[in-house]
Structure formats: structure tokens, C-alpha cells
Amino acid sequence: MLDRDFYVRIRKRLADEMEDNSFYFVHSGSEVESTNDECYLFEPYRNFLYLVGLEVPDAVLLITKVSGKVSETLFMHMPTARETMYTGSVVNEEYVKSVTGIETIADEHTWTDRISRLMFNGVVQTAYMDVARWRMNYPHNGEQKLAEELKDAYPFLNLRNMYPVVAKFRTVKEKEEIEAHRKAAAITNEAVRNMLRNMKPGMTESAIEAYYDFVLKSNGVKVPAFTTIAASGPNNNTLHYSKNDRVTEDGDLILFDLGAQVDRYCTDVSRTYPVNGKYTERQKQLYNCVLEGLKAAEALSRPGQKKGELQEISKKVMAEELIKVGKISKPEEIDQYYFHGSGHFIGLNTHDVGDTGDTILEKDMMFTLEPGLYFKDEGFGFRIEDTILITEDGCDVLSGVIPKEIDEIEAYMAEFNR
């Protein structure tokens, strides 16, 4: 868990962005019922988590800035003695204050009273909400419901969205966030190597995946950063295959897209390995076309580089390599085999906030590069992806220790009685 100083520091940055005589609120999100008395695993709204550090449903952070004075209140439910008996929760006021650095904790049902008192003197004219809305027809979440109530009660109130500001903060990582990403990458490396040591033809994709899951759970990672792809044989031509139930065969490639998370900070890695430990000569030829595309983009990942150009760099190099091996005759023919973008920002979400097109890379930004080529006519496809941190004058490939060179992969797998 990141320390309280991180959350205090981030909230101060946010308060500095607020106009005087205003308030900001953000809702943590709500649990969603799955079946009967069970709920899906709770996923906190990431901007709430970024500012508060707690994964609790139906909580609201309120920051007020009135006459130059900033105050913070966290509205949330405190578990009763009976609830604690069932869940073993350690959440109480002392714990919340120690994690968040917020000194005023209030019952979730006192939100309207607090807002009423705040609005009574007529000084506050602006309220900042925090809504990431990817589609207009998404159902309204807790944040929007609170905003609607405010607008109904105070039609003169100027509602503004603070989401873009917080998203911009999140695009450049703090030292604590980078450390969490490094830990996630290290666990992912250990987990991938455990799969390589144990996989062999005849195993199901999910049985191979189990060796990855074991390492994650052994390191305290209860759930991965996202649903694991373990796509063998013809399945690795399906970009987001996730059934993971096929029985692998001798000569298969298996494409993994996976990553651990630490404190919700994610790693995203793709590798394509031979199940039997050896690539065929044809597989090597086409694998290296993708690898060269990745290397070219990584070599140019540095401050001042436009993020969106890295995809075109990978694509250009891969086209050149495909021409060399006789797979295509003209660069534009690569579009028969290349179907997706090459990378995204990464952070508290695997596909994290950030404009991947025109963004100029800065020190401490983090993103992935993931070129891939898919050859249905050959019966296999490849994706190779790394998680990357921009440094002072270049980049640090956090997932770089996870084997991706053919000689390294084959030598590592050969160590284990193949």
C-alpha cells in the first residue's frame, strides 16, 4: 500500500487546481450483485483510489475551498460489530486516518446535511465532479446521481468535471507508483518463468496458466491486472481469446497476454512461446519480424517523442522485415496481418488514462508497446509487449527481464528436461 504522504500530496495538488469558494467530490463506486447474496469483486473508481487509497464502496471524498481555506471530509460506512464478526474488517476511524491522512470522517448518510450547510451562506458557486464517461448511454453511477441531486437542489450551481485534471496527474507517475509497478513487473517475471519451467504439449491452456496464478497468489496478488490470455495453436490469431481451455499440441505456439498488479498498479506483458521449447525455422522468421518492430519503438522511447509515432515506427520496421522474408512484397500489405494499435498508457488501470495520439512523452510516464502480427494462413500469430517507463534520457523496460529473445527462451526452457 502506498503511504499516507502520497495521498496527502496528491489531494493538495488537486486543491491547488480548484477555484476559491468551490468544492470537489468523488464517489468510490458501488458493489454490483452477481447472484443471490454474492457480489462481484469490488472495483473502486480509480480517481477515488488515487486520492484516498481505500477500496470501500459507496464512499465520497469532499474537498472544500472556501475563502482560501481547504478542508477534507470522507463520508463512508464504518463496519458494525456484527459486520466485523462476519468479515473480519479492520476498517475503523483510526485505520482510515492512518491510510488516507484525512482527519474528518463522517457517516455516509450525513452527506446532504454537510452540503446544505456548505451552500447555505451562498458563497459557493462551483462544484467539481469527477466523471469518466466513455459512452453517452452508460448507466449513471453514484457520482452522477449525486450531481443530479445537487443540480436539482441548487440550479444556480456551476458543475464542472475535474476528471481531466486528475487524469493528467495520473499520466506522470510519482516515485511510489513507479515502485509498485516495478514490484508488479518482478512478480510477473517470476510467474512467466514458472510457466516456462512447467509447460509441455498435452496440457490445457488453463493448466499452464495455473502455474502463473500460483506465483501471483504466493506473492499476495489476489487477482491479476486483467483476464489472462493463454492462446495456443490457432487461438493465438484471436486477439482477445480468453477461454483458455484448449489442449496444447506438439509444435504449438502459445501467446500469453498477462500481468500482475500491486496496489492496483498494473503490468501488461505479451509473449509468444513454443509449448515444446523449440521454435520451427518458419516460426523464428516471423517471430523476429515482430521483435524487431518492438525493439525499434523501444529504442526511440524517450522524453520529447510523440507517443503516437511509436506505433508507426513498429509498423514500418515490421513491414520491412516481412518483405525480407518474402511474406509481403509491398509495405502496405502488412495490413493483412497487423490489426491493432501498438500500446497504451498503464497505471491504476491496465488501459490507463492518457491521450495516446498527440501526447509528447515526459519523464516518469508509463505505457506499453505491443506490436503483433497474425498469420491465419500459417496457423499462428505473435504479439510481444513490454511495460515501459520513460526516464531522463530514454526508457526503462520494466518487463525486459521476461524472456523474449529466441535463444534465451529456448535455452531457458531446455534447462527443464525437454
Secondary structure, DSSP 4 states (H G I P E B T S, - for coil): ---HHHHHHHHHHHHHHSPSSEEEEEE-----EEETTEEPPP---HHHHHHH----TT-EEEEEEETTEEEEEEEEPPPPHHHHHHH-----HHHHHHHH---EEEEGGGHHHHHHHHHHTS---EEEE----SSTTSPP-HHHHHHHHHHHH-TT-EEEE-HHHHHHHHHB--HHHHHHHHHHHHHHHHHHHHHHHH--TT-BHHHHHHHHHHHHHHTT--S-SSPPEEEEGGGGGSTT-----PBP-TT-EEEEEE--EETTEE--EEEEEETTS---HHHHHHHHHHHHHHHHHHHT-STT-BTTHHHHHHHHHHHHHHHHTTS-SSGGGGGGT--S-S--B-SSSSS-SS-TTTPBP-TTBEEEE--EEEETTTTEEEE-BEEEEE-SSSEEETTTTS--SHHHHHHHHHTTT-
